[in-house]
Amino acid sequence: MLNDFCGAEKVYIACGYTDLRKGIDGLAALIQRQFHLNPFSNTLFLFCGCRRDRIKGLYWEGDGFVLVTKRLETGNFQWPRNSMEAQQLTRQQYRWLMEGLQIDQPKALKEVVGLCAV
């Protein structure tokens, strides 16, 4: 389900460690208080614990929250651990994360902006 999730306009990950014992209310409060974001928006929020083999996703579906957990049988998610902030992902970064890759691929082609024709 998470590999091909396309219902959200935006995807945010909570960088660093999150206590995955938290349920819907605890994660929604974390989104509001720590990250100053709206958990009731059309956004998928992803959280990862210290073992990096499982993630939780929280999504508001209009009439209630959906909370999903994904546990890898082998391997780990390449989760950014350097800060305690929420980081918005592009669709490509989300695919990389779900495929077990780092969200920052240094060899990936970057979008070119600011060009003008002469």
C-alpha positions in Angstrom: 0.0 0.0 0.0 2.7 2.5 0.9 4.9 1.7 -2.1 2.3 3.0 -4.6 0.4 5.4 -2.3 -0.8 8.3 -4.5 -3.8 9.8 -2.5 -1.8 12.6 -0.9 -0.9 16.0 -2.4 2.3 16.1 -0.2 4.5 13.7 1.7 6.5 14.7 4.8 8.9 12.6 6.7 9.8 13.2 10.3 13.6 13.2 10.2 15.4 11.6 13.1 13.9 8.9 15.5 10.2 8.7 16.4 8.8 6.6 19.2 6.7 4.2 17.1 4.6 3.2 20.1 2.7 6.4 19.5 -0.7 6.0 18.0 -2.9 8.3 15.9 -3.4 10.9 18.6 0.3 11.0 19.6 1.5 11.3 16.0 -1.1 14.0 15.1 0.0 16.0 18.2 3.6 15.6 17.1 2.8 17.0 13.7 1.0 20.0 15.1 3.3 20.8 18.1 6.8 20.0 16.9 6.5 20.6 13.1 3.7 23.2 13.1 1.9 21.4 10.3 -1.7 20.5 9.9 -2.4 16.7 10.3 -5.9 17.2 8.7 -4.5 18.3 5.4 -4.2 16.0 2.3 -0.7 15.0 3.4 1.0 11.7 4.2 3.2 11.9 7.2 5.9 9.2 7.6 7.8 8.3 10.8 10.6 5.9 11.5 11.9 4.3 14.7 15.5 3.7 15.7 15.8 0.3 14.2 14.9 1.7 10.7 13.2 -1.6 9.7 9.7 -0.2 10.1 7.8 3.0 9.4 4.4 4.4 10.2 2.3 6.5 8.0 -0.5 8.9 9.1 -3.0 10.2 6.6 -6.3 12.1 7.1 -8.9 10.6 4.8 -11.6 13.3 5.2 -13.6 11.5 7.8 -10.9 9.9 9.9 -7.2 9.0 10.1 -5.5 6.1 8.5 -2.5 4.7 10.3 -0.4 2.1 8.5 2.8 0.3 9.5 5.3 -1.2 7.1 8.0 -3.6 8.5 10.7 -4.8 6.2 11.7 -8.4 6.5 15.2 -7.7 5.4 17.1 -4.4 5.1 16.5 -1.0 6.4 15.0 2.3 5.3 17.6 4.9 4.4 16.1 7.5 6.8 17.6 10.9 7.4 18.8 11.1 11.0 20.5 14.5 11.1 17.7 16.7 12.4 14.4 16.8 14.2 12.3 18.5 11.5 9.8 17.5 8.9 11.1 17.4 5.4 8.8 17.5 2.3 9.5 14.8 -0.3 9.1 15.0 -4.0 7.3 12.0 -5.7 10.7 10.7 -6.9 12.2 11.0 -3.4 9.2 9.1 -2.0 9.7 6.3 -4.5 13.4 6.1 -3.7 12.6 5.9 0.0 10.1 3.1 -0.5 12.7 1.2 -2.7 15.3 1.3 0.1 17.4 4.1 -1.4 18.5 7.4 0.1 16.2 10.4 -0.6 19.1 12.5 -1.8 20.6 10.8 -4.8 23.7 12.8 -5.8 23.9 11.3 -9.3 20.3 11.9 -10.1 19.5 14.5 -12.7 18.3 17.8 -11.1 15.6 20.0 -12.5 17.1 23.1 -14.3 15.4 26.4 -13.4 16.1 30.0 -14.3 17.1 29.5 -17.9 16.1 32.0 -20.6 16.4 31.9 -24.4 18.7 34.4 -26.0 
